[in-house]
Amino acid sequence: MELGISTFLEAMPASTAGPTISHAQRLRNAVEEIVVAEQAGLDVYGIGEHHRPDYAGSAPAVVLAAAAPLTKKIRLTSAVTVLSSDDPVRVYQQFSTLDGLSDGRAEIMAGRGSFIESFPLFGYSLDDYNELFDEKLELLLNIRQSEKVSWPGGHRPAIDNQGVYPRAVQEPLPVWIATGGNPESAIRAGLLGLPVVFAIIGGMPERFAPLVDLYRRAAAQAGHDLSKLRVATHSHGFVGDTTQGAADAFFPHNQAQMSAIGKERGWAGYDRAAYDQSRTLRGALYVGDPEFVAEKIVLLRKNLGLDRFFLHVDVSTMPHREVLKAIELLGTKVAPIVHKELERIEGS
């Protein structure tokens, strides 16, 4: 089982929970985090694409490329690429370039994204929300399959037997489908035989088990080899030396983030009681000491048949030193416990 870090490159807190830092500093911090993540033994680092003032991650491939020559093993992925409002040709070129720079460690996590700012920014209508993603995913998969591409056109202009370069080192370049829990997205990933990532940021993670089942049944229906399917999750959390210390350190930042997003989306208020409930064993927050966080990840593996777990740490600009410490603990303390326990349970 793989463990890694995901981030949106938070740069501006929603309240006084943390300091505002410049986008430039947050980008440089990310490169250091990737290096530390590899040194700690983690498997993957992902950056989500956003186009808002509170995030610095509008160009994940560029940031990941900055870390590529400084690392040798860690996989580098978007988390997610907002494919609906991007050009699949450029997406492939950016990540095939990253794949070359990293000697075959790049991945694309394709999704619609959790915010909508990119649609008007790049001239797309939300009326075409579903159609845009379907069309552009099909084109992206065609590009990664064939050097020369012909495309009839649609929301993107037609392509007539044109080559797309550079070609990726990996054949094929990994493309994951990312979803917040939409059944149609799980089915689509299964029918295409693509790996799937579920964003679990609330409720009980075990409720995603039916979606994993939908995914696997769709893949079986399409004739894909079920042994090659991969399932990942992304959840917020923080690892500290003690569970109480981790909980107290992470709460103001998590509350600021959830309250700001909740205000935009009409959610109920987010208080300490809701936070503490979510960080219990069956909750969606992975906050605690290494033993407790490991226990939750093992439970997630048991419930979902998980292959990869992303911990999203910097939810509203946690101090950089604390983020680095959490990354180190995830790799050096949590991961060994998880692997040892899975070996005991599963014999592998």
N, C-alpha and C positions, 0 to 999 in steps of 0.2 A: 504494500500500500504506500502511495506517495503522499507526502505532506509538503505544503508550501504556503506562500504568502500572497494575498491579493490586496490591492490598494486602488483608490481613485486619486491618489496624490492630493489629499485634502490640504488646503492652504489657508483657509479662512474659517475660523470657528463661528458657529451661529450665535454664540453668546460669549460671556467672559470665561468660558471653560478653558480656553487655551489662548496662546499668543497667535496673532496673525503673522505669517511669514510670507515673504515674496514668492511668487511662482518660481523664480529662478532658483531660490534656495531650496524649495521643495523638490525641484527636479534633481538638483545635485544630491540632496539627501537620499532620493530614490536609488541612485547609482550606488551609494554607499550601502544601502540596505540590501541590494542584490548581492554585493560582494560578501557581506556578513552572512546572508542567508546561505550562500554556497559554503562558506567556511564552517557554518554550523551543521552542514550536512543535509540541508533541505533540498527538495527535488525540483521545485518550480517556483517562479515568481511571476505574478500577473498584474497588469496595469489596465484599469478600466478607462474607456474614452468618455470624457464629458466636456461640455462647452459652456461652463458656468464660472462665475468669478471665484466660487469657493473651492474649485478644483484646478489642478495644474496639468491634468492628464489628457489634453486634447490630441496628443500625437504619441500614443504608446510605443509604436515601433521605433521612434527616434530615441526615446529614453532607454528602451531595452538594448538598442544598438550601442549606446554609449557604454553599457555594462558588458557587452559581448566580449571584447578583447581583454577584460579584466577577470573573466571567469572561464571555466573550462567544462563544467558538468551540468550546472543548473539549467533547467529548461526555461525559456523566456516566452511569455504568452500575453496576448491582450486579454482583458477581463472586464468588459467585452469590447469588441469592435462593433460600432453601431452601423451595421452593414446596410440597413435600409436607406441611410442618407449619405452613403459613401459610394465610390466607384469601385466595383470589384476588380477591375484591371489594376488600379493603383493599390488596392488592398493587397492583392497578390504580389505585386512588385515590391512593396514595402517589406512584406514579411518573407519573401524569398531572398531579398537583400539581407535582412536580419539572419535568415537561415545560413546564408553564405558566410557572413561575418562571424557567426557563432559555431560554424562547422556542424550544422544540422541540429540546432536546439530550439528553433522557432516553432511557435504554434499560433493559430488564430482561434479565438473564441468568438463566434459570430452570434449576435443577438440584436434585439430591437433597442436595447438600452432602457434604463430606468427613468430617464428624463427625455424631454421632447425638444430641447433647444436646437439640436442639430438640424431638425427638419426645416424650419424657416431660414436658418443660417445658410443652408446649402440649396435652398429653393425648392423644397419638396412640400407636398400637402399631406397633412395628417389623414385626409380622406383616403389616401392610397396606402395607409399604414401596413396592412397585411400584404397587399399586392407587391409593394416595393420589396419587402423582405423575401418573398417567394421567388421573385424574378432575379434578384441580385444574388441570392444563394445559389440558384441554378447556374448562373453565369460564373460565379466564383469556382464552383466545383468543375465546370467545364474547363476553365483556365488551368486549374491544377492538374487536370487529367491530360491535357493536350497542349503542346507547344504552339500550334497554330489553331486559331479560334475563329469560327464564324458564328455570328449572333444576329438574329432577325431584328433586334431592336425592341424597344418598348419605352420604359421610363429612361433607359440609357440608349444612346444612339447605336445603330447597327455596327457590327464588325464583320469585315469580309476577308476571311482567311489571313488574319494578321497574327504575327508572332508576339508573344508576351515574354519579356525577359527582365532580369535574369531568371533562369529556372532554379527552383529550390534544390538544395542538397538532398533533402528527404523526398522520397517518392512513395506516396504523395505527401505533400506538406500537410501536417495535421490540422483539421478543421473540426472544432467542437461546436455543438449547438448549445447556447446558453438560454435558460428560461427561469422565470420566477415561480413557475408552478403551473404553467398553462398546459392542459392535457394535449391540445393539438400540437404543441411544440415537441412534447415527449414522443408523440406518435410519429411526427415528421422525422425526428432524429433516428428513430428505430427503422422506419421504412427506408431511409437513406443509408443505414448502417453506420452512422456517425456517432462518436462519443457525445455524451450529454452532460451538462453542468446545471445543477439546480441551485439557485440562490435561496437559502433558507435563513430569513432574517426575523422570523416571528413564529409563534405557535410551537408545536412539537415537531421536531424533525421526522419522527416516525410517520407522520401523516403523508409524507412524500412516498412512502412505500407503494401505494397504488399507482403512482405515476411511473416509478421504476418498472413496475409490472407491465403497465401499458407500453412502455418503451421496449421492453424485451419481447412482448407478444407481437408488437408491430414488426420488429426485426425478424422474428421467426417467420411471420407471415410473408415477409419479403425474401426469405431464403438466405438471410445473412448468418454467418457463423457466430452463435451466441457467445462462444468462448473469447471472441475478439472484441466484444462490446465493452465500453468503459463508462463508468458513472463517477462523477465528481460532485462535490458540494462546496459552496462558499458561504461562510457564516462569520458574523462579527465576534470578536473576542479579544482577550488579553491574558498573557501568562505572566505571573509574578512569583516571587519566592514563597508567598503565602496566599491562600485563597482570599482571606479577608483583605489583605493589602492590595491584591489585584482588583478586587471588587470595588474598593474605595477609590483607587486610582483611576479606574476606567469609567466609573459612573458619570461624573460631570460631563465628560466628553461624549459619551454615548447618549446621555439625556439631551445635550445641546443639539446633536445631530438629529435624533428622532423627533424632538419637538419642532425643529425647523421644517423638516420634511412633512411632519404631521400637520403643521399649520398650512402648508401648501396643498395638502391632499385631503384635509378634513378629518384627520384621525383624532382620536381622543388624546387627552394629555398623557404624558409619559413621566411617571414618578418613580421613586425608589422601590416602591412595592412591586410595580410592574417589572422593573429591572431585576429585582431579586428573584421574582418568580421565573423569569426567563433564563436565569443562570443556574437553575436547579438542574439535576441530572438529565431530565427529559426536556429541558428548555432549549431555545435556539441560540443562546449566548454561551460562548466557550470561554468563560472567565474563571480563573482560579490558579492554583499552584499546578506544577507539571503533572502530578499524579491525578488530580481531578480532571484536568483537561484531557489527559490521555484516556481516562475512564469514559468520558463522554464520546471521544472519537471512536473508541472500540465499540461502544453501544451503537453508534451511527453505522459503523461497518456491519454490525450484526443485523440491524434493521433494514438497511438499504443495499447491502452487498457492495459497499463503496470501494472504489479503486484509488481515489485521490481526494484529499481534503485541503481546502484553502482557508486559512485564518486571515480575516480582514481586521487589522490591528488599529490603524490610525483613523478612527472614526471621529473626526473633528479636531485634527491637529494635536494628537498626543505629543508631548515633548520628544524630540528626536532620540535622545539618549534612552528614554523609556521604550520607544519602539524597537530600537536596536537590541535592548536587553530582552524584550519579549521574543524577538526573532531568534536570538541565541538560545533561549530556554526552549522554544518550540523544537529547534533542531537538535540540541544537545541533551535535553532532558525528556521532553514529551515523546519525540519520535522513537527513542530506544525502548521506552515503556510500551508504546503501542506495538512496535514490531515484536517484542518479546511476548506480549500477551497474545497477539494473533498467532504467533508460532505455537504457543501452548494450546490455544483453542483449535486452530485449524491444521496444525501439524505442517505448516509451510511458511 
